Amino acid sequence: MTLKEAKLRAEEITVIIERWSYEYYVLDNPSVPDSEYDKLMNELIAIEKQYPELVTPLSPTQRVGGTVLDEFQKIRHKRMMLSLANAFNDDDLRDFDKKIRDVIGGDKVEYMCEMKIDGLAMSLDFVDGKINYAATRGDGTEGEDVTNNVLTIHSIPTRVNEHRPFEVRGEVYMPKKTLEMLNAEREEKGEPLLANARNAAAGSIRQLDSSIAAKRKLEAFWYYLVNADELGFKRHSDALDYIQSIGFRTNPERRICSGIEEVLAYVKEYTEKRQKLAYDIDGIVIKVNDITKYNILGYTAKTPKWAIAYKFPPEEVITKLEDIVFTVGRTGKITPNAVITPTKVAGSVISRATLHNEDFVKDKGLKIGDYIIIRKAGDVIPEVVRPLPERRTGNETDFVMIDKCPVCGALLVRKDAMHFCTSPTCPARQIEGIIHFASKNAMDIDTMGEKVSEEFFNAGFISNIPSIYDLYLKRDEILAREGWQEKSVDNLLDAIEKSKSNSVERLLFGLGIKEVGEKMAKTLSKLYLNLEKFFELSEEDLMKIPDVGPVVAHSIYEYFHNENNIAMINSLKEKGLNFNYLGKVTVDTNSPFYGKTCVLTGTLSKYGRKEATEILENLGAKCAGSVSAKTDYVIYGEEAGSKLDKAHALGIKTLNEEEFEELLQK
């Protein structure tokens, strides 16, 4: 077979395999036995082996994965991936319906009701009939390119019979049976179990090695054609039918409901049916079916006003409070934690839940040995609801707050409702401080999360924050440990070295000073430019800064006048960390934005919200989150919502993107 003949045959086989895959994975109605599918796939593999130049990323043979990335690339969404406002009961849904009817009129609105899949939000971009990229939601403006992993999901088409550019959004999830199967295999191997289907799906998609994602047998449903109006659709239901017809898997449980009473009946039906589904759902999504009304109804900064997510009530489970143990945070805060009989709640097994502080335990009236009701707050965080005193036997014991640190034995002090360890050298505080320092929003030392920090601390490789920068001396010892390969060790050491060049606001936040969050760290860094300047400042100096009150000023002053902290900062300087602010600091006092308060709303096509905020702050403006009489400018993009309306009502100057750009040039 010549190269030309091989290419034609490969293309022919690809078309046939993709049709069969659609029948099998999307329609669940295969027209040929598996043996026929395997026969053609093996023929394609043989052709590509003979002519490797014919292998493309979209070939059916590549769906098994195998691509290994160093990191995920960022992708800016063409349109923001907004979240949905939540409804928690029938009254919330009726209120949503009333607001819709108040705007568009009529006695009944036609809604599309769909399953709210408990998975990972995903966007697929198609150009010229081929998949361009797959991206996670990220912060809504920018996500990560996970195309290699998404292509391992066989139900997702790589080529479609639609050559106009379009984008579909949906949810990647792990079926319940797949989670059970994977956990059975992991249990046999002595590996930790996957907590729940949602976390398993998200973790699978974020694997740098796509072959791992391929083994996880993920699935996906697609629920939104982003540019449906541009493609001529007037109803959301018709757009869903269309994307299904060209190869996308849509959820068969969706239903058009006429009026809010039909919506409420649908919600009730699936509240009862949810456990019988093959996948986890955490609610119902209700959308106005008429796409032409979307712009009329409008958007808030984060949510469309034409859709809402009904959230199922948290599942409450009875279990036993076996013990109360204490943990130590990086600031020395002591937190009591409930140790409970392991119990499955909302898809994952729970064995612990935070009890916050001494007052929380006493206000709840908890006794060790009680039967208690637990649930997941927001379907995520385990919380203790209340005890069941009627089940007490008399063998329960009262809770007694400790007076010494459970790790180092130092005396505790109470401040407000919290207790704190007084020892700055407490090992637990050191570990928590290291974890925070290395975290993404601080020094962003990739792969050095909680488990690695604890492992290295317990192994004696690190003892405090400065010792992180001596880990290169331990390279061979780390490499000798189970689970570490040359590439993973080198990636970690490279990330540590790279962090030395961070702008100083990351370092200031990473130090873990009480009351100094990310925003405060950046404000202080832009003002004083160098970390060592803080040694010279008095509390009075600090209190002159906007948003810095006496509590914050005292905390910062106290930190930079503590001998141990001074020694640590000097050590970091010796190890080569940057102490300077690297952002733009020259403020043009002639800029129209200098000294002005600005509010951003809607989607800016040229600038992301974060980038526009940075530009304005560098020009001496203050960016606020809400519109008030003190606002000078409201800068708006596409899908601007209530903030723009409020600006008009208050007579505040508004700028569209073009006007914003013109003022930037002045």
C-alpha positions in Angstrom: 0.0 0.0 0.0 1.4 3.4 -1.1 1.4 6.4 1.2 -1.5 7.9 -0.9 -3.5 4.7 -0.7 -2.8 4.4 3.1 -4.0 8.0 3.7 -7.2 7.5 1.8 -7.9 4.2 3.7 -7.1 5.8 7.0 -9.5 8.6 6.4 -12.2 6.1 5.3 -11.7 4.0 8.4 -11.8 7.1 10.6 -15.1 8.2 9.3 -16.6 4.7 9.8 -15.2 4.4 13.4 -16.5 7.8 14.4 -19.9 6.9 13.1 -19.8 3.6 15.1 -18.6 5.5 18.2 -21.5 7.9 17.9 -23.9 5.0 17.7 -22.3 3.2 20.7 -21.4 6.0 23.1 -24.1 8.7 22.3 -27.1 6.8 21.0 -26.4 3.6 23.0 -27.5 1.7 19.9 -24.5 0.0 18.2 -25.1 -1.2 14.6 -22.1 -3.6 14.6 -20.6 -6.1 17.0 -17.4 -5.1 19.0 -15.4 -7.5 16.8 -16.1 -5.4 13.7 -15.1 -2.3 15.5 -11.9 -3.9 16.8 -11.1 -5.2 13.4 -11.2 -1.8 11.8 -9.3 -0.1 14.7 -6.5 -2.7 14.4 -6.3 -2.0 10.6 -5.9 1.7 11.4 -3.3 1.1 14.0 -1.3 -1.0 11.5 -1.5 1.7 8.8 -0.3 4.4 11.2 2.5 2.1 12.4 3.6 1.7 8.8 3.2 5.4 8.0 3.7 7.4 11.3 3.2 10.7 9.4 -0.5 9.9 9.1 -1.0 10.0 12.9 -3.0 13.1 13.9 -4.1 14.2 17.4 -7.7 13.6 16.2 -7.2 10.0 15.1 -9.4 7.4 16.9 -6.1 5.6 17.8 -5.1 8.5 20.0 -8.0 8.3 22.4 -6.1 5.9 24.6 -4.0 8.8 25.8 -0.3 8.8 26.3 0.6 12.5 25.9 2.5 13.8 29.0 2.6 17.5 29.6 4.9 19.6 31.8 2.0 21.9 32.6 -1.4 23.0 31.3 -1.5 26.1 29.1 -4.0 28.9 29.9 -6.9 29.7 27.6 -9.0 32.9 27.7 -12.7 32.1 27.1 -14.3 33.8 24.1 -17.3 34.4 26.4 -17.2 34.3 30.1 -18.2 30.9 31.7 -20.7 32.4 34.2 -22.0 30.5 37.2 -25.7 30.3 38.1 -27.7 31.9 40.9 -29.1 29.3 43.3 -32.6 28.5 44.5 -33.2 26.3 47.6 -36.9 25.9 47.7 -40.2 26.4 45.8 -40.5 30.0 46.9 -37.1 30.8 45.4 -38.2 29.3 42.1 -41.5 31.1 42.1 -39.7 34.4 42.8 -37.3 33.6 39.8 -40.4 33.0 37.6 -42.1 36.2 38.7 -39.0 38.3 37.9 -38.8 36.7 34.4 -42.5 37.4 33.8 -42.2 41.0 35.1 -39.6 41.6 32.3 -40.9 39.7 29.3 -44.6 39.5 30.2 -47.1 36.7 29.8 -48.8 34.3 32.2 -46.5 31.3 31.6 -42.9 31.1 30.6 -41.6 28.1 28.7 -38.6 26.6 30.6 -36.1 23.9 29.9 -35.3 21.8 33.0 -32.1 19.8 33.0 -30.0 17.7 35.4 -27.3 19.6 37.3 -24.5 17.1 36.8 -22.0 16.9 39.7 -18.8 17.0 37.7 -16.3 19.4 36.1 -17.5 22.2 33.8 -16.0 22.1 30.4 -16.0 24.1 27.1 -15.3 22.7 23.7 -14.4 25.1 20.8 -14.9 23.9 17.2 -13.5 25.5 14.1 -14.0 24.3 10.5 -15.8 21.2 11.8 -12.9 20.1 14.0 -12.3 20.4 17.7 -10.0 23.4 18.4 -9.5 23.0 22.2 -11.2 21.8 25.4 -10.9 24.2 28.4 -11.9 24.1 32.0 -14.0 26.8 33.5 -11.1 28.2 35.7 -12.1 31.6 37.0 -14.7 32.1 34.4 -12.5 34.3 32.3 -9.5 32.0 31.8 -9.3 28.2 32.0 -6.8 25.5 31.3 -6.3 23.7 28.0 -7.1 20.0 28.8 -7.7 18.9 25.2 -5.5 15.8 25.4 -7.4 14.5 28.4 -10.8 15.3 27.1 -10.1 13.5 23.8 -9.8 10.3 25.8 -13.6 10.4 26.3 -15.0 8.4 23.5 -18.4 10.0 23.3 -17.0 13.4 22.5 -16.8 13.9 18.7 -13.5 15.3 17.2 -15.1 16.2 13.9 -18.7 17.3 13.1 -20.8 18.2 10.1 -20.9 21.9 11.1 -18.2 24.1 9.7 -19.3 27.4 11.2 -17.3 28.2 14.4 -19.2 27.2 17.6 -18.7 26.5 21.2 -20.5 23.9 23.4 -20.4 23.7 27.2 -21.1 20.9 29.4 -20.0 18.7 32.3 -17.4 16.0 32.4 -18.3 13.4 35.1 -17.5 9.9 36.3 -20.4 7.4 36.3 -21.3 5.9 39.7 -20.4 2.3 38.5 -17.0 3.5 37.2 -16.2 5.0 40.6 -17.2 1.8 42.4 -15.0 -0.2 40.0 -12.0 2.0 40.4 -12.3 2.1 44.1 -12.5 -1.7 44.2 -9.3 -1.9 42.2 -7.6 0.7 44.4 -8.6 -1.1 47.6 -7.1 -4.3 46.3 -3.8 -2.5 45.7 -3.9 -0.7 49.0 -4.2 2.7 47.4 -6.3 5.5 48.9 -9.9 5.5 47.6 -11.3 8.2 45.4 -13.6 10.3 47.7 -16.5 10.9 45.3 -17.3 11.0 41.6 -17.0 14.8 41.2 -13.5 14.9 42.7 -12.5 11.8 40.7 -13.6 13.5 37.5 -11.8 16.8 38.2 -8.6 15.0 39.3 -8.7 12.8 36.2 -9.0 15.8 33.8 -6.1 17.6 35.6 -3.7 14.7 35.1 -0.7 15.8 33.1 -0.4 12.2 31.7 -3.5 11.7 29.4 -3.2 7.9 29.7 -4.3 8.2 33.3 -7.4 10.1 32.3 -8.1 7.5 29.6 -8.2 4.7 32.3 -10.7 6.6 34.4 -13.5 6.0 31.8 -15.0 9.5 32.1 -18.2 10.6 30.4 -19.8 14.0 29.5 -23.1 15.7 28.8 -23.3 18.9 26.8 -26.0 21.4 27.8 -25.3 24.7 26.1 -24.6 25.9 22.6 -22.9 29.2 23.4 -23.5 31.0 20.1 -26.8 29.4 19.3 -28.3 32.8 18.3 -25.6 33.4 15.8 -26.3 29.9 14.3 -30.0 30.9 13.9 -31.6 29.1 16.9 -34.4 30.8 18.8 -35.0 28.1 21.4 -32.5 26.5 23.7 -34.3 23.1 23.3 -33.8 23.2 19.5 -30.1 24.0 20.0 -29.7 21.0 22.3 -31.5 18.8 19.7 -29.1 20.1 17.0 -25.9 19.5 18.9 -27.1 16.0 19.6 -27.8 15.4 15.9 -24.2 16.4 15.0 -22.6 14.1 17.6 -22.8 15.5 21.1 -24.2 13.5 24.0 -27.0 15.4 25.7 -28.9 14.4 28.8 -32.1 12.5 28.0 -33.8 13.5 31.3 -34.3 17.1 30.1 -37.8 18.4 29.7 -39.6 21.5 28.4 -41.9 22.8 31.1 -44.7 25.2 30.5 -44.9 27.5 33.5 -43.5 27.4 37.0 -45.9 24.7 38.3 -44.6 22.2 35.8 -41.1 23.1 36.8 -41.9 22.5 40.5 -43.4 19.1 39.6 -40.2 18.2 37.6 -38.0 19.2 40.5 -40.1 17.1 42.9 -39.9 14.1 40.5 -36.1 14.2 40.2 -35.6 14.9 43.9 -37.0 11.4 44.4 -35.4 9.8 41.3 -31.8 11.2 41.8 -30.4 8.2 43.6 -31.5 5.9 40.7 -29.6 7.8 38.1 -26.3 6.4 36.8 -24.5 9.6 37.7 -24.5 12.1 40.6 -26.6 15.3 40.3 -26.7 18.0 42.9 -29.7 19.9 41.6 -31.8 20.9 38.6 -31.0 23.7 36.2 -33.9 25.8 34.9 -33.4 28.0 31.8 -35.8 30.2 29.9 -36.2 28.3 26.6 -36.6 31.4 24.4 -33.0 32.5 23.5 -34.3 35.8 22.0 -35.2 36.9 25.6 -31.7 36.4 27.0 -30.4 39.9 26.3 -33.6 41.4 27.4 -33.4 39.6 30.7 -29.7 40.4 31.0 -26.9 39.3 33.3 -25.3 40.2 36.6 -21.5 40.3 36.9 -21.4 36.6 37.6 -24.8 35.0 36.6 -27.3 35.1 33.7 -30.8 36.3 34.9 -32.5 33.8 32.5 -31.3 30.7 34.4 -31.2 29.4 37.9 -29.9 26.3 39.7 -32.2 24.6 42.1 -30.0 23.0 44.8 -31.2 19.8 46.5 -31.4 20.1 50.3 -28.3 18.8 52.0 -28.5 15.1 52.7 -28.6 14.6 56.5 -27.2 11.4 58.0 -27.1 10.1 61.6 -23.7 8.9 62.9 -21.8 8.7 66.2 -19.5 11.3 67.7 -16.7 9.0 68.8 -14.2 11.6 69.9 -13.1 15.2 69.7 -9.5 15.9 68.7 -7.6 19.1 68.2 -5.5 20.5 65.3 -3.1 23.4 65.1 -3.2 26.0 62.3 -0.3 28.2 61.0 -1.3 31.1 63.2 -1.4 28.7 66.2 -5.2 28.6 66.2 -6.5 25.4 67.9 -9.6 23.8 66.3 -11.6 21.0 67.8 -12.7 18.4 65.2 -15.3 15.7 65.4 -14.1 12.1 64.9 -17.2 10.3 63.7 -18.1 6.7 62.7 -17.3 6.8 58.9 -20.5 7.5 57.1 -21.4 8.2 53.5 -22.8 11.6 52.9 -23.6 13.1 49.5 -21.4 10.6 47.7 -18.3 10.5 49.9 -17.4 8.9 53.1 -17.0 11.3 56.0 -15.0 10.5 59.1 -14.2 14.0 60.5 -15.9 17.4 60.7 -14.7 20.7 62.1 -16.3 22.0 65.3 -14.8 25.5 64.9 -14.2 26.4 68.6 -15.1 25.8 72.2 -18.2 27.9 72.1 -19.5 26.1 69.0 -19.3 22.7 70.8 -21.0 24.0 73.9 -23.7 25.9 72.1 -24.6 22.7 70.2 -24.6 20.8 73.5 -22.4 18.0 72.1 -21.2 15.2 74.2 -18.6 12.6 73.2 -20.5 9.4 72.4 -23.6 11.3 71.2 -25.5 10.2 68.1 -25.4 13.3 65.9 -26.8 14.5 62.6 -24.3 15.6 60.0 -24.5 17.0 56.5 -22.4 18.7 53.8 -22.8 22.4 53.8 -23.2 23.4 50.1 -22.7 19.7 49.4 -19.0 20.2 50.1 -18.0 20.8 53.7 -19.0 18.3 56.4 -20.8 20.0 59.3 -22.4 18.8 62.5 -26.0 19.9 62.7 -27.1 18.8 66.1 -26.9 16.0 68.7 -29.7 13.5 69.4 -30.0 13.7 73.2 -33.0 11.3 73.1 -30.5 8.5 72.2 -28.2 9.1 75.1 -27.4 6.1 77.3 -25.6 7.8 80.1 -22.2 6.7 78.9 -21.5 9.9 77.1 -18.8 12.3 78.4 -18.8 16.1 78.5 -16.5 18.1 76.2 -13.6 19.8 78.0 -11.4 22.4 76.2 -7.7 21.7 76.4 -5.3 24.3 78.0 -2.1 23.1 76.3 -1.1 22.7 72.7 -1.7 19.1 71.6 1.5 19.1 69.5 4.2 21.0 71.5 2.6 21.3 75.0 2.8 25.1 75.1 0.1 26.9 77.1 -2.9 28.1 75.1 -4.3 31.6 75.3 -7.9 32.6 74.4 -8.6 35.5 72.1 -12.3 36.2 71.4 -13.8 32.8 70.7 -10.5 31.1 69.6 -7.6 29.5 71.5 -4.0 29.8 70.3 -0.8 28.0 70.9 1.8 30.5 72.2 4.9 28.7 70.9 6.2 30.1 67.6 8.3 27.0 67.1 5.4 24.5 67.4 6.0 21.8 64.7 2.3 21.9 63.7 2.5 25.7 63.1 5.7 25.3 61.1 4.1 22.7 58.8 0.9 24.8 58.2 3.1 27.9 57.6 5.2 26.0 55.0 2.0 24.8 53.3 0.6 28.3 53.1 4.0 29.7 51.9 4.2 27.3 49.0 0.5 27.6 48.0 -0.7 28.8 44.6 -1.8 32.3 45.7 1.4 32.8 47.7 4.8 31.6 46.3 3.2 29.2 43.9 5.6 26.3 44.3 4.0 23.7 42.1 3.5 20.2 43.5 4.5 21.2 47.1 1.1 20.8 48.6 0.0 19.6 52.0 1.1 16.0 51.6 4.6 16.8 50.2 5.1 19.5 52.9 4.2 17.1 55.6 6.3 14.3 54.1 9.4 16.5 53.9 8.9 18.0 57.3 8.5 14.5 58.9 11.5 13.2 57.0 13.7 16.1 58.3 14.2 17.6 54.8 12.7 20.9 55.9 12.1 22.4 59.3 10.9 26.0 58.4 10.2 28.2 55.4 13.9 29.1 54.6 14.8 25.4 54.5 12.6 25.0 51.5 15.4 26.7 49.5 17.9 24.1 50.7 16.0 21.2 49.3 18.3 21.0 46.2 20.9 19.6 48.7 18.5 16.7 49.4 17.8 15.8 45.8 19.3 12.3 46.0 17.5 11.6 49.3 14.2 12.7 47.9 14.8 10.6 44.8 15.3 7.5 47.0 11.9 7.9 48.5 8.9 5.9 47.2 6.9 7.7 44.5 9.5 10.2 43.5 11.1 10.1 40.0 13.8 12.3 38.5 11.3 14.4 36.5 9.0 15.0 39.5 12.0 15.9 41.8 13.5 18.3 39.1 10.1 19.9 38.5 9.8 20.6 42.2 13.3 22.0 42.5 12.7 24.2 39.4 9.5 25.5 40.9 11.3 26.4 44.1 14.1 28.2 42.2 11.5 30.0 40.1 9.7 31.3 43.2 12.7 33.3 44.2 11.9 35.7 41.4 8.3 36.4 42.5 7.3 40.0 43.1 7.4 40.8 46.8 3.6 40.9 47.3 3.6 37.1 47.0 6.3 36.8 49.6 4.5 39.2 51.9 1.3 37.1 51.7 3.2 33.9 52.0 4.7 34.9 55.3 1.3 34.3 56.8 1.0 37.6 58.8 -2.3 37.7 60.6 -4.8 40.1 58.9 -2.6 40.4 55.7 -4.4 38.7 52.8 -3.6 38.9 49.1 -5.1 42.3 48.4 -3.5 43.9 51.5 -0.1 42.4 50.6 -0.3 43.9 47.1 -1.4 47.3 48.5 1.4 47.4 51.0 4.0 46.2 48.4 3.0 48.8 45.8 3.2 51.5 48.5 6.6 50.6 50.1 8.2 48.7 47.2 10.7 46.7 49.3 10.1 44.2 52.1 12.8 45.6 54.4 11.0 48.9 54.5 8.5 47.3 57.0 11.2 47.1 59.6 11.2 50.9 59.8 7.4 51.5 60.0 5.6 52.4 63.1 1.9 51.5 63.8 1.0 55.1 63.2 2.7 55.0 59.8 0.7 51.9 58.8 -2.6 53.3 60.0 -2.3 56.2 57.5 -2.8 53.6 54.7 -6.4 53.3 53.5 -8.2 50.1 54.8 -5.5 49.6 57.5 -7.0 49.9 61.0 -5.4 49.5 64.4 -5.7 45.7 64.4 -4.0 45.2 61.0 -1.4 47.9 61.9 -0.5 46.2 65.2 -0.3 42.7 63.6 2.1 44.0 60.9 4.2 46.0 63.3 4.4 43.1 65.7 5.4 40.6 63.0 8.3 42.8 61.7 9.6 43.5 65.2 9.7 39.8 66.3 13.3 38.5 66.5 12.4 35.1 65.1 10.7 36.6 62.1 13.5 39.1 61.5 16.0 36.1 61.4 13.8 34.2 59.0 13.4 37.2 56.6 17.2 37.7 56.7 17.7 34.1 55.9 15.3 34.3 52.9 17.3 37.3 51.6 20.6 35.3 51.9 19.0 32.5 49.8 18.3 35.0 47.0 14.6 35.7 47.2 13.4 38.9 45.6 12.3 41.6 48.1 11.2 44.2 45.5 7.8 45.0 44.0 8.0 44.2 40.3 4.7 45.6 39.1 4.2 49.0 37.6 4.6 51.7 40.2 4.8 55.0 38.3 1.4 56.6 38.7 0.4 59.3 36.2 -1.3 61.9 38.2 -2.6 63.5 35.0 -4.5 60.3 34.1 -8.3 60.7 34.0 -8.5 57.7 36.4 -6.1 59.0 39.0 -7.8 59.1 42.4 -11.1 57.9 40.9 -13.2 55.0 42.2 -14.1 52.6 39.3 -16.4 49.6 39.1 -16.1 47.0 36.3 -19.1 45.0 35.1 -19.8 42.6 32.2 -17.3 40.9 29.9 -14.5 43.0 28.5 -13.4 41.5 25.2 -9.9 43.0 25.2 -9.1 42.9 28.9 -10.0 40.3 31.5 -11.5 41.7 34.7 -8.2 41.1 36.5 -6.1 42.8 33.9 -8.3 45.8 33.7 -8.3 46.1 37.5 -4.5 46.1 37.4 -4.3 48.7 34.7 -6.6 51.0 36.7 -4.8 50.5 40.0 -1.5 51.3 38.3 -3.1 54.6 37.1 -3.9 55.4 40.7 -7.6 54.4 40.6 -9.4 52.4 43.2 -11.5 49.4 42.0 -14.6 48.7 44.0 -16.9 45.7 43.8 -20.2 47.6 44.0 -21.8 50.8 42.7 -22.4 53.7 45.2 -22.8 57.4 45.2 -19.0 57.6 45.6 -18.3 55.7 42.3 -16.8 57.9 39.6 -16.9 55.5 36.6 -18.7 52.3 35.8 -16.8 50.5 33.0 -18.9 47.9 31.2 -18.6 45.2 28.6 -20.9 42.7 27.1 -23.7 41.2 29.3 -23.4 43.9 31.9 -26.1 43.6 34.5 -27.5 45.4 37.6 -24.4 47.5 38.3 -24.8 49.3 35.0 -28.5 49.8 35.7 -27.6 51.2 39.1 -25.1 53.5 37.6 -27.7 55.0 35.2 -30.1 55.4 38.1 -27.5 57.3 40.2 -26.3 59.4 37.2 -22.8 58.0 37.4 -20.5 58.3 34.4 -20.4 55.0 32.4 -17.8 53.9 29.8 -18.1 51.2 27.3 -14.9 49.4 26.1 -14.2 51.9 23.3 -14.6 54.9 25.6 -12.5 53.2 28.3 -9.8 52.6 25.7 -9.9 56.3 24.6 -9.5 57.5 28.1 -6.5 55.2 28.7 -4.7 56.9 25.8 -5.1 60.3 27.4 
